[in-house]
């Protein structure tokens, strides 16, 4: 009798297992599900889209892979390098379907219309770096395709902050608009300004937690952006394997351009480099301020490493 009572007590106090995937509530719909239903209404059934078929047999289709980020992590370089593979069809521009409400309200048919024409054997890829840090995007992607293969490219968080600032700085310079120094963004009341958006974007573990609510880790391949800059071929080969592509990109597809200071691409004898806006020199930052920034990221980086079961050579 005592054993029976003990077992009953243990059963009652046993903690509930939290599902790793979103639970479906049969009695009530979330607002996201309501939005998804409206999306599907615009496009008939989920698999009944209007296919814009070309006379050569290619058509526009939903992407099977999305490069979700991170901003200033090397997404453009990754997309250009991946495009060397004949089985990849890549959207040229950032689509911003899942993070911009005006685009998302247009429905999935609109999203398909932004995709490149591809053949049945090809994988369609789009990249929008803002997806990674947008809280609403993971669920929206999950609702569209639960088996989506995701690519995430990350750099040293401190370096990414500097690149983030540099891009906005040059955008203002081109428009002949003044822009504050980076110190004015990094320092507030004598302390590191942790509310600076560029710093928040580098808190990778926070954003990664949101994605892992909907997708298992083996559906998210993390590309080391720092290694991609220094030695691109090994990183691209890992991406090929992740996407289950035949290994067709090789070391001869890359060559170092001494003038630009980074690797460029060689494809069928044709050479091309990234836009001149890539690889810009970062602003000079006081050493003590840079150390303070790196120190701030120490614990968040540690949490990220534990979350993904992998370490990176970051400060």
Secondary structure, DSSP 8 states (H G I E B T S, - for coil): -HHHHHHHHHHHHS-----SS----SS---HHHHHHHHHHHHTSSTT-----B-TTS-EE---SEEEEE-TTSSHHHHHHHHTTSTTEEE-SS---TTT-HHHHTT-HHHHHHTS-EE-TTSEEEEE-GGGTT-TTHHHHHHHH-TT-EEEEEE--HHHHHHHHHHHHHHHHHHTT-----HHHHHEETTEE-TT-HHHHHT-HHHHHHHHHTTS-GGGEEEEEHHHHHH-HHHHHHHHHHHTT------GGGEEEETTTTEEEEEETTEEE---TTTT-------HHHHHHHHHHHHHHHHHHHHHHT------
